[in-house]
């Protein structure tokens, strides 16, 4: 039997327990009870309830069909001799045979239109490091002729394998028409294309006349339009104004012919011509030749720096 103390302890715990509240049934009908308003939910995207915020339209970035051009009327443009004078001042202390003049021709043209690309032989060539490679059948009379004309690399599969290994001893590459199929099959355009060495009929580097092509390549250079600008090295810093002028005129005549040959559906026109150097700034040319300072003569720019 449980002791008296255990009985009293259990009775004490029952007396301390919270008595249950009596449940009362409300006599008020439900339809008379006050209604509780439910809070409206707002959506940030505006796709939710009526109180949502509307999504702001995203502004589209303005796109241009043409490369951007600027009004040149407030810009100071200089003659060729003045530009040479300023550039020579910036290049004082540098070796004249190392520093190069460069011409940049800005075009008014469409972004998705055709680009101009060509090769030119200047009246006063200054590049003497031309190394020519020739793709032609191995151990053939054509290979012997190419070697006699001064080619530094000749062949087909052996030359393709050398290119795949990254051994490219030439900076100009031509292909004989008999080896055009082998060139396409070799699939080396990914390595030659970015370097501007891939032969093509458009640049006349796929040919059947090695002698004429090699003679044209020695002292010649290629130019190509990129982002609406055609850039090309045009002479050495030691050139006289007359030598540089002849090179610039010849180059501009070629570019104008290329521009005029483009389809009328993709209009192109010359916008600006800028002369710069390896380390010097660029000067916009006004098409004139003589210096504007009466104290400066053309002969003053003939002296060796």
LINBELHU-V986992 format. One line per field, one symbol per residue. ss: DSSP state (@ for helix, = for strand, . for the rest). phi: phi as a letter, one per 30 degrees, with the letter a starting at -180 (. if undefined). burial: + if it has 9 or more other C-alpha atoms within 8 Angstrom, else -. Layout:
BEGIN
ss=???
phi=???
burial=???
END
This chain:
BEGIN
ss=...@@@@@@@@@@@@@.............@@@.................................=...........=.@@@@@@@@@@@.........=========.=......=====..........====.....@@@@@@@@....===.@@@@@@@@.......=====@@@@@@@@@@..@@@@@@@..........==..@@@@@@@@..=======..========....@@@@@@@@@@@@@@@@@@@@........=========.....===............@@@@....
phi=.ddddddddddddddddddddddccddddddcdddcddddcccddiccddcdddddddddddccdcddbbdcddddcbddddddddddddcdjcdddcdcdbcccdccaddcddccaabbcddbdbcccdbccbcaedhceddddddddjddbbkcdddddddddicbdccbbbbdddcdddddddhcddcdeddicddaddciccbccdddddddddicbcbadbhibccadclcddddedddddddddddddddddddddeddbdbadcabbcbbeccdcbdccjccddddddccdddcdddd
burial=------+----------------------------------+++++-++-+++-------------+----------++++++++-++--+----+--+++++++++++++-----++++++--+----++++++++-----++-++---++++++--++-+++-----+++++++--++--+----+--+++---+++---+++++--+--++-++-++--+++--++++--++++-+-+-++++++-++--+-+-++--+---+++-++++++++--+--+++----++-----++--++---
END
